[in-house]
Structure formats: structure tokens, C-alpha cells
């Protein structure tokens, strides 16, 4: 796995709550290309303010982690597929989350995202969130590259 996060390489000034390196109050998720090259991986550690109740991660935080991590998989896939040197600015078109079991807040969380469908400016990504090797949540989301004039355009 590459040691430089995708966020650090492509968006060091991003203020996204979930993955922006420049957001002092954010989650600071760091996604990296997996060794096999077709997945994006991240390990993240919660803080007490991320809990829904003692010992369990808040569902909204889980959703944010899955959304941001999946968005990076989609943007990277679209960039590589087009041969571009810069990431296309992508936004979430839809996101479905399945909560399998409570996610412990006291141990590292592992996220894995993989593009399962892609056409033109759109990518569908499936992702998992695990703790201690146990599946805690899954997601399926669609991301779309946006054009000039969209509020997210130029955010990288």
C-alpha cells in the first residue's frame, strides 16, 4: 500500500469534514491505494466525541467515513480511466448503508472501497467497514464528476 494518502497527494487544502487534511475539526480519513490496485483502503481511529453511546461509533460518522472513502475510490477510478493528471471533482448521487452490527469506538476501523461499475462520468462503489476483522457496515454509492458552475467544482 502506498504510504502517501490520496487526500495528502491530491487535496491537501481540502476542508471536507470526513477526509479534508485542512479541516482542524474533521475526521482526517486517509485513503490509500491498495497493493492490488483495484481497491482503496483506510484505517481510522475514533475519538470519544464520535460515539453514539459508550463503546459504539455514531451511525452518522460511519456514513461519513463510507461516503468519503468511496468518493476517493470513484474519483481515482475516473481519473485513471480518462488518463487525466488531476482528479475530477466528484459528488455523491446516492448512498445506501447497511449497518450490520455496532461498530466499536475503541479499536481501529478498516475501510475498503472498490468501483464495481463505471460509465463516463459516473462510478458505483461498494465499500465495507470492519473492526477486528468483523464486518460492521457496508455501502453502495454512486458518484458523479461535476462540471464548472457546480459548487464542488475545483475543490481539489
N, CA, C and O of each residue as an XYZ file, in Angstrom:
624
protein
N       0.841     -1.169      0.000
C       0.000      0.000      0.000
C       0.891      1.237      0.000
O       1.878      1.300      0.732
N       0.537      2.221     -0.825
C       1.284      3.466     -0.927
C       1.231      4.205      0.416
O       0.184      4.233      1.064
N       2.344      4.796      0.831
C       2.386      5.444      2.140
C       1.747      6.829      2.146
O       1.354      7.309      3.209
N       1.632      7.481      0.996
C       1.017      8.803      0.932
C      -0.482      8.650      0.722
O      -0.917      7.926     -0.173
N      -1.267      9.328      1.542
C      -2.715      9.239      1.371
C      -3.132      9.953      0.095
O      -2.453     10.866     -0.374
N      -4.257      9.524     -0.455
C      -4.798     10.185     -1.642
C      -5.153     11.627     -1.321
O      -4.959     12.516     -2.150
N      -5.674     11.863     -0.116
C      -6.027     13.214      0.292
C      -4.793     14.104      0.362
O      -4.825     15.247     -0.094
N      -3.709     13.589      0.928
C      -2.478     14.359      1.035
C      -1.853     14.641     -0.319
O      -1.259     15.700     -0.523
N      -1.981     13.707     -1.240
C      -1.397     13.861     -2.568
C      -2.226     14.785     -3.464
O      -1.675     15.653     -4.140
N      -3.556     14.597     -3.470
C      -4.402     15.299     -4.428
C      -5.209     16.467     -3.861
O      -5.671     17.317     -4.623
N      -5.388     16.527     -2.545
C      -6.251     17.574     -1.978
C      -5.778     18.033     -0.604
O      -6.562     18.016      0.345
N      -4.517     18.442     -0.471
C      -4.015     18.812      0.856
C      -4.713     20.020      1.484
O      -4.649     20.195      2.701
N      -5.368     20.843      0.692
C      -6.054     22.024      1.230
C      -7.548     21.780      1.442
O      -8.276     22.709      1.789
N      -8.015     20.553      1.240
C      -9.437     20.247      1.376
C      -9.904     20.415      2.815
O      -9.208     20.046      3.761
N     -11.107     20.983      2.958
C     -11.700     21.174      4.280
C     -12.901     20.253      4.503
O     -13.706     20.493      5.403
N     -13.024     19.209      3.697
C     -14.110     18.253      3.870
C     -14.105     17.727      5.312
O     -13.047     17.412      5.856
N     -15.282     17.634      5.920
C     -15.362     17.160      7.301
C     -14.811     15.754      7.454
O     -14.135     15.465      8.442
N     -15.084     14.873      6.501
C     -14.662     13.484      6.632
C     -13.212     13.231      6.290
O     -12.533     12.471      6.980
N     -12.725     13.866      5.223
C     -11.404     13.492      4.720
C     -10.469     14.668      4.465
O      -9.352     14.471      3.986
N     -10.895     15.864      4.771
C     -10.059     17.022      4.474
C      -8.889     17.185      5.431
O      -9.089     17.325      6.637
N      -7.665     17.167      4.901
C      -6.496     17.359      5.757
C      -6.456     18.745      6.410
O      -5.845     18.922      7.464
N      -7.115     19.725      5.777
C      -7.048     21.097      6.277
C      -8.212     21.464      7.193
O      -8.346     22.630      7.566
N      -9.048     20.513      7.562
C     -10.162     20.796      8.468
C      -9.741     20.417      9.884
O      -9.655     19.231     10.202
N      -9.474     21.415     10.745
C      -8.980     21.099     12.094
C      -9.970     20.301     12.941
O      -9.546     19.602     13.861
N     -11.261     20.380     12.665
C     -12.253     19.648     13.441
C     -12.773     18.413     12.735
O     -13.726     17.788     13.200
N     -12.160     18.051     11.614
C     -12.652     16.939     10.811
C     -12.163     15.581     11.280
O     -11.444     15.460     12.271
N     -12.576     14.565     10.537
C     -12.227     13.184     10.866
C     -10.851     12.777     10.360
O     -10.260     11.826     10.872
N     -10.334     13.484      9.360
C      -8.993     13.241      8.797
C      -8.795     11.817      8.294
O      -7.748     11.211      8.522
N      -9.802     11.288      7.612
C      -9.687      9.982      6.983
C      -8.587     10.034      5.927
O      -8.505     10.990      5.156
N      -7.750      9.013      5.894
C      -6.655      8.938      4.924
C      -6.787      7.653      4.115
O      -6.543      6.555      4.617
N      -7.178      7.812      2.856
C      -7.372      6.677      1.953
C      -6.103      6.445      1.147
O      -5.409      7.387      0.765
N      -5.816      5.182      0.898
C      -4.629      4.812      0.124
C      -4.982      3.722     -0.872
O      -5.859      2.896     -0.620
N      -4.291      3.725     -2.003
C      -4.484      2.686     -2.998
C      -3.931      1.380     -2.440
O      -2.800      1.335     -1.956
N      -4.726      0.324     -2.507
C      -4.293     -0.997     -2.030
C      -3.233     -1.559     -2.956
O      -3.141     -1.173     -4.122
N      -2.441     -2.467     -2.434
C      -1.375     -3.088     -3.224
C      -1.901     -3.735     -4.501
O      -1.245     -3.687     -5.541
N      -3.088     -4.342     -4.421
C      -3.628     -4.996     -5.612
C      -4.125     -3.991     -6.651
O      -4.412     -4.370     -7.786
N      -4.230     -2.713     -6.273
C      -4.508     -1.646     -7.223
C      -5.953     -1.427     -7.600
O      -6.262     -0.422     -8.241
N      -6.861     -2.326     -7.229
C      -8.251     -2.116     -7.618
C      -9.142     -1.753     -6.431
O     -10.366     -1.735     -6.560
N      -8.548     -1.467     -5.297
C      -9.301     -1.083     -4.108
C      -8.579      0.060     -3.406
O      -7.382      0.279     -3.591
N      -9.344      0.774     -2.600
C      -8.809      1.850     -1.777
C      -9.034      1.432     -0.327
O     -10.127      1.003      0.042
N      -7.991      1.561      0.488
C      -8.035      1.145      1.894
C      -7.790      2.321      2.825
O      -7.143      3.301      2.457
N      -8.320      2.204      4.040
C      -8.047      3.201      5.082
C      -8.199      2.537      6.437
O      -9.002      1.622      6.620
N      -7.415      3.017      7.370
C      -7.573      2.645      8.777
C      -7.810      3.940      9.528
O      -7.117      4.933      9.307
N      -8.792      3.928     10.416
C      -9.184      5.149     11.110
C      -9.478      4.809     12.566
O      -9.969      3.722     12.872
N      -9.173      5.749     13.462
C      -9.404      5.553     14.893
C     -10.330      6.658     15.398
O     -10.072      7.844     15.193
N     -11.409      6.252     16.060
C     -12.403      7.188     16.597
C     -11.905      7.869     17.861
O     -10.975      7.413     18.525
N     -12.563      8.977     18.164
C     -12.360      9.673     19.435
C     -13.680      9.622     20.209
O     -14.723      9.357     19.610
N     -13.665      9.863     21.502
C     -14.897      9.755     22.299
C     -16.065     10.582     21.750
O     -17.216     10.168     21.886
N     -15.804     11.721     21.144
C     -16.893     12.558     20.625
C     -17.564     11.966     19.377
O     -18.554     12.515     18.892
N     -17.040     10.869     18.862
C     -17.628     10.196     17.699
C     -18.600      9.086     18.100
O     -19.142      8.398     17.235
N     -18.822      8.909     19.390
C     -19.668      7.818     19.865
C     -21.155      8.176     19.850
O     -21.542      9.327     20.055
N     -21.982      7.141     19.598
C     -23.431      7.261     19.747
C     -23.803      7.004     21.202
O     -24.690      7.647     21.763
N     -23.104      6.055     21.787
C     -23.220      5.714     23.210
C     -21.902      5.060     23.577
O     -21.151      4.681     22.678
N     -21.586      4.909     24.862
C     -20.276      4.383     25.241
C     -19.924      3.079     24.522
O     -20.646      2.084     24.597
N     -18.801      3.123     23.833
C     -18.288      1.937     23.168
C     -18.730      1.738     21.734
O     -18.235      0.827     21.069
N     -19.654      2.567     21.225
C     -20.171      2.365     19.864
C     -20.086      3.647     19.040
O     -20.453      4.727     19.501
N     -19.603      3.504     17.833
C     -19.460      4.632     16.913
C     -20.824      5.106     16.430
O     -21.715      4.292     16.186
N     -20.988      6.406     16.292
C     -22.210      7.032     15.804
C     -22.469      6.640     14.352
O     -21.538      6.607     13.547
N     -23.712      6.346     14.013
C     -24.073      5.948     12.659
C     -23.795      7.011     11.614
O     -23.446      6.681     10.481
N     -23.941      8.284     11.970
C     -23.641      9.362     11.029
C     -22.157      9.437     10.706
O     -21.777      9.734      9.574
N     -21.327      9.169     11.690
C     -19.879      9.134     11.461
C     -19.545      7.963     10.542
O     -18.722      8.094      9.635
N     -20.185      6.821     10.778
C     -19.982      5.657      9.908
C     -20.350      6.020      8.469
O     -19.611      5.710      7.535
N     -21.488      6.674      8.302
C     -21.920      7.086      6.973
C     -20.940      8.044      6.316
O     -20.657      7.926      5.123
N     -20.424      8.986      7.083
C     -19.444      9.936      6.553
C     -18.180      9.216      6.101
O     -17.660      9.487      5.019
N     -17.690      8.304      6.923
C     -16.480      7.554      6.563
C     -16.681      6.756      5.279
O     -15.831      6.788      4.389
N     -17.795      6.046      5.179
C     -18.062      5.252      3.976
C     -18.229      6.147      2.752
O     -17.722      5.828      1.677
N     -18.937      7.266      2.908
C     -19.160      8.196      1.804
C     -17.848      8.791      1.304
O     -17.560      8.738      0.108
N     -17.058      9.351      2.202
C     -15.791      9.979      1.799
C     -14.828      8.963      1.190
O     -14.227      9.211      0.146
N     -14.692      7.834      1.846
C     -13.749      6.828      1.359
C     -14.165      6.323     -0.028
O     -13.322      6.159     -0.910
N     -15.442      6.082     -0.213
C     -15.947      5.625     -1.504
C     -15.769      6.691     -2.580
O     -15.465      6.372     -3.729
N     -15.956      7.947     -2.212
C     -15.782      9.045     -3.162
C     -14.350      9.067     -3.692
O     -14.136      9.325     -4.876
N     -13.383      8.802     -2.841
C     -11.989      8.762     -3.291
C     -11.759      7.606     -4.255
O     -11.021      7.750     -5.229
N     -12.378      6.470     -3.993
C     -12.248      5.344     -4.925
C     -12.829      5.717     -6.282
O     -12.239      5.411     -7.318
N     -13.987      6.380     -6.280
C     -14.639      6.779     -7.530
C     -13.810      7.801     -8.291
O     -13.582      7.644     -9.491
N     -13.357      8.846     -7.609
C     -12.587      9.902     -8.277
C     -11.286      9.356     -8.855
O     -10.910      9.696     -9.976
N     -10.604      8.514     -8.094
C      -9.354      7.926     -8.583
C      -9.611      7.050     -9.812
O      -8.853      7.097    -10.780
N     -10.671      6.259     -9.769
C     -11.016      5.399    -10.898
C     -11.310      6.236    -12.152
O     -10.835      5.915    -13.241
N     -12.087      7.299    -11.993
C     -12.416      8.157    -13.132
C     -11.169      8.837    -13.683
O     -11.015      8.957    -14.899
N     -10.280      9.281    -12.804
C      -9.040      9.921    -13.248
C      -8.184      8.927    -14.037
O      -7.706      9.236    -15.129
N      -8.001      7.754    -13.483
C      -7.176      6.742    -14.153
C      -7.801      6.296    -15.474
O      -7.093      6.076    -16.456
N      -9.117      6.164    -15.495
C      -9.805      5.730    -16.706
C      -9.731      6.731    -17.840
O      -9.742      6.356    -19.012
N      -9.655      8.009    -17.489
C      -9.608      9.045    -18.521
C      -8.180      9.424    -18.893
O      -7.962     10.122    -19.883
N      -7.196      8.963    -18.098
C      -5.804      9.319    -18.348
C      -5.462     10.729    -17.891
O      -4.401     11.249    -18.234
N      -6.346     11.352    -17.124
C      -6.110     12.716    -16.634
C      -5.023     12.719    -15.565
O      -4.730     11.690    -14.955
N      -4.436     13.881    -15.349
C      -3.422     14.030    -14.304
C      -4.020     14.562    -13.009
O      -3.381     14.516    -11.958
N      -5.260     15.073    -13.089
C      -5.927     15.619    -11.911
C      -7.222     14.862    -11.660
O      -7.857     14.356    -12.585
N      -7.593     14.796    -10.399
C      -8.854     14.144    -10.044
C     -10.030     14.961    -10.547
O     -10.007     16.189    -10.464
N     -11.055     14.303    -11.067
C     -12.273     15.046    -11.382
C     -13.011     15.330    -10.072
O     -13.026     14.481     -9.181
N     -13.620     16.503     -9.943
C     -14.403     16.755     -8.728
C     -15.674     15.912     -8.783
O     -16.469     16.040     -9.715
N     -15.861     15.063     -7.799
C     -16.998     14.149     -7.779
C     -17.880     14.415     -6.564
O     -17.410     14.847     -5.512
N     -19.169     14.144     -6.741
C     -20.132     14.302     -5.651
C     -20.969     13.037     -5.538
O     -21.068     12.259     -6.486
N     -21.561     12.842     -4.389
C     -22.398     11.683     -4.126
C     -23.767     11.876     -4.767
O     -24.452     12.859     -4.485
N     -24.169     10.943     -5.628
C     -25.502     10.971     -6.222
C     -26.481     10.158     -5.374
O     -27.645     10.532     -5.231
N     -26.007      9.053     -4.817
C     -26.816      8.261     -3.896
C     -25.888      7.439     -3.014
O     -24.754      7.133     -3.385
N     -26.395      7.091     -1.841
C     -25.615      6.326     -0.869
C     -26.567      5.472     -0.052
O     -27.483      5.995      0.583
N     -26.357      4.159     -0.064
C     -27.151      3.231      0.745
C     -26.207      2.535      1.709
O     -25.185      1.982      1.304
N     -26.556      2.567      2.983
C     -25.719      1.975      4.024
C     -26.503      0.869      4.714
O     -27.696      1.004      4.989
N     -25.813     -0.215      4.984
C     -26.385     -1.310      5.768
C     -25.537     -1.452      7.027
O     -24.347     -1.757      6.958
N     -26.163     -1.227      8.166
C     -25.476     -1.377      9.443
C     -25.658     -2.823      9.891
O     -26.780     -3.265     10.139
N     -24.552     -3.559      9.995
C     -24.592     -4.991     10.288
C     -24.563     -5.252     11.789
O     -25.299     -6.098     12.297
N     -23.712     -4.521     12.488
C     -23.584     -4.674     13.943
C     -22.988     -3.376     14.485
O     -22.429     -2.591     13.718
N     -23.095     -3.139     15.785
C     -22.479     -1.928     16.347
C     -20.976     -1.903     16.054
O     -20.288     -2.920     16.148
N     -20.500     -0.739     15.704
C     -19.075     -0.566     15.419
C     -18.376     -0.094     16.679
O     -18.700      0.975     17.195
N     -17.421     -0.868     17.192
C     -16.720     -0.449     18.406
C     -15.943      0.848     18.161
O     -15.342      1.041     17.104
N     -15.971      1.712     19.143
C     -15.286      3.000     19.014
C     -13.894      2.988     19.637
O     -13.169      3.979     19.551
N     -13.520      1.894     20.253
C     -12.244      1.841     20.974
C     -11.113      1.160     20.198
O      -9.993      1.050     20.696
N     -11.411      0.703     18.976
C     -10.395     -0.008     18.196
C     -10.329      0.551     16.777
O     -11.288      1.167     16.313
N      -9.220      0.344     16.089
C      -9.117      0.835     14.710
C     -10.187      0.238     13.800
O     -10.591     -0.915     13.949
N     -10.623      1.052     12.867
C     -11.631      0.670     11.885
C     -10.938      0.574     10.530
O     -10.106      1.418     10.195
N     -11.273     -0.440      9.760
C     -10.708     -0.615      8.426
C     -11.802     -0.423      7.388
O     -12.879     -1.012      7.485
N     -11.510      0.409      6.393
C     -12.437      0.638      5.282
C     -11.811      0.142      3.995
O     -10.612      0.298      3.768
N     -12.642     -0.459      3.156
C     -12.209     -0.917      1.831
C     -13.294     -0.521      0.852
O     -14.476     -0.774      1.087
N     -12.892      0.106     -0.256
C     -13.845      0.522     -1.286
C     -13.327      0.097     -2.649
O     -12.127      0.136     -2.919
N     -14.267     -0.312     -3.507
C     -13.914     -0.782     -4.848
C     -15.002     -0.336     -5.828
O     -16.193     -0.454     -5.540
N     -14.586      0.173     -6.975
C     -15.527      0.532     -8.038
C     -16.052     -0.759     -8.660
O     -15.277     -1.632     -9.053
N     -17.380     -0.869     -8.745
C     -17.988     -2.071     -9.313
C     -18.650     -1.803    -10.664
O     -18.908     -2.735    -11.426
N     -18.922     -0.536    -10.960
C     -19.476     -0.135    -12.252
C     -18.980      1.270    -12.557
O     -18.836      2.096    -11.656
N     -18.720      1.538    -13.830
C     -18.328      2.883    -14.230
C     -18.726      3.127    -15.675
O     -18.497      2.295    -16.553
N     -19.326      4.283    -15.900
C     -19.674      4.703    -17.251
C     -19.469      6.208    -17.343
O     -20.051      6.969    -16.571
N     -18.650      6.628    -18.280
C     -18.432      8.053    -18.498
C     -17.991      8.783    -17.248
O     -16.880      8.571    -16.762
N     -18.848      9.638    -16.726
C     -18.539     10.484    -15.570
C     -19.167      9.956    -14.277
O     -19.287     10.697    -13.302
N     -19.562      8.698    -14.264
C     -20.282      8.119    -13.127
C     -19.612      6.814    -12.700
O     -19.241      5.989    -13.535
N     -19.462      6.642    -11.368
C     -18.903      5.402    -10.816
C     -19.769      4.925     -9.666
O     -20.243      5.721     -8.855
N     -19.972      3.607     -9.603
C     -20.665      2.990     -8.479
C     -19.628      2.236     -7.666
O     -18.815      1.485     -8.205
N     -19.673      2.454     -6.358
C     -18.657      1.918     -5.455
C     -19.334      1.114     -4.345
O     -20.343      1.536     -3.780
N     -18.760     -0.047     -4.046
C     -19.181     -0.817     -2.880
C     -18.066     -0.747     -1.851
O     -16.886     -0.840     -2.190
N     -18.451     -0.582     -0.580
C     -17.458     -0.424      0.480
C     -17.856     -1.217      1.716
O     -19.025     -1.531      1.937
N     -16.838     -1.527      2.513
C     -17.057     -2.207      3.792
C     -16.345     -1.449      4.895
O     -15.347     -0.766      4.664
N     -16.880     -1.584      6.095
C     -16.265     -1.028      7.300
C     -16.183     -2.164      8.303
O     -17.197     -2.775      8.642
N     -14.973     -2.449      8.779
C     -14.750     -3.555      9.706
C     -14.014     -3.095     10.950
O     -13.293     -2.097     10.930
N     -14.201     -3.825     12.017
C     -13.427     -3.648     13.248
C     -13.043     -5.044     13.730
O     -13.891     -5.932     13.821
N     -11.780     -5.230     14.032
C     -11.285     -6.538     14.489
C     -11.623     -7.657     13.507
O     -11.874     -8.788     13.925
N     -11.632     -7.359     12.215
C     -11.929     -8.358     11.208
C     -13.398     -8.709     11.074
O     -13.753     -9.577     10.276
N     -14.267     -8.047     11.845
C     -15.707     -8.305     11.750
C     -16.386     -7.199     10.963
O     -16.129     -6.016     11.187
N     -17.254     -7.590     10.040
C     -18.000     -6.634      9.238
C     -18.996     -5.891     10.117
O     -19.796     -6.510     10.819
N     -18.945     -4.562     10.076
C     -19.860     -3.739     10.867
C     -20.851     -2.974      9.996
O     -21.984     -2.735     10.412
N     -20.429     -2.585      8.778
C     -21.313     -1.834      7.878
C     -20.843     -2.006      6.438
O     -19.665     -2.248      6.174
N     -21.787     -1.877      5.519
C     -21.476     -1.903      4.089
C     -22.185     -0.727      3.431
O     -23.138     -0.174      3.980
N     -21.709     -0.352      2.249
C     -22.395      0.690      1.493
C     -22.265      0.437      0.006
O     -21.366     -0.258     -0.467
N     -23.198      1.029     -0.702
C     -23.159      1.078     -2.166
C     -23.547      2.501     -2.523
O     -24.577      3.007     -2.075
N     -22.718      3.141     -3.330
C     -22.946      4.554     -3.639
C     -22.580      4.850     -5.080
O     -21.756      4.164     -5.686
N     -23.210      5.888     -5.617
C     -22.909      6.361     -6.955
C     -22.346      7.768     -6.851
O     -22.870      8.614     -6.126
N     -21.269      8.002     -7.588
C     -20.604      9.307     -7.607
C     -20.549      9.818     -9.037
O     -20.365      9.049     -9.981
N     -20.711     11.129     -9.182
C     -20.741     11.757    -10.496
C     -19.715     12.880    -10.532
O     -19.631     13.685     -9.605
N     -18.934     12.930    -11.612
C     -17.999     14.045    -11.815
C     -18.814     15.268    -12.232
O     -19.687     15.173    -13.095
N     -18.528     16.412    -11.618
C     -19.292     17.632    -11.893
C     -18.508     18.579    -12.797
O     -17.288     18.483    -12.935
N     -19.251     19.489    -13.399
C     -18.693     20.459    -14.341
C     -18.523     21.823    -13.689
O     -19.004     22.046    -12.578
N     -17.833     22.746    -14.384
C     -17.741     24.117    -13.882
C     -19.147     24.670    -13.605
O     -20.098     24.381    -14.331
N     -19.251     25.463    -12.547
C     -20.534     26.012    -12.137
C     -21.140     25.268    -10.966
O     -21.970     25.823    -10.246
N     -20.740     24.015    -10.762
C     -21.206     23.248     -9.606
C     -20.395     23.703     -8.396
O     -19.196     23.952     -8.529
N     -21.013     23.819     -7.214
C     -20.280     24.270     -6.023
C     -19.055     23.418     -5.669
O     -18.112     23.921     -5.058
N     -19.062     22.148     -6.044
C     -17.919     21.273     -5.718
C     -16.812     21.333     -6.772
O     -15.730     20.785     -6.564
N     -17.074     21.987     -7.887
C     -16.062     22.045     -8.951
C     -14.843     22.814     -8.448
O     -14.968     23.890     -7.863
N     -13.680     22.251     -8.682
C     -12.435     22.916     -8.285
C     -12.044     22.728     -6.842
O     -11.100     23.363     -6.372
N     -12.752     21.863     -6.121
C     -12.437     21.713     -4.689
C     -11.122     20.996     -4.444
O     -10.557     21.139     -3.359
N     -10.612     20.240     -5.388
C      -9.340     19.575     -5.198
C      -8.260     20.606     -5.396
O      -7.076     20.288     -5.287
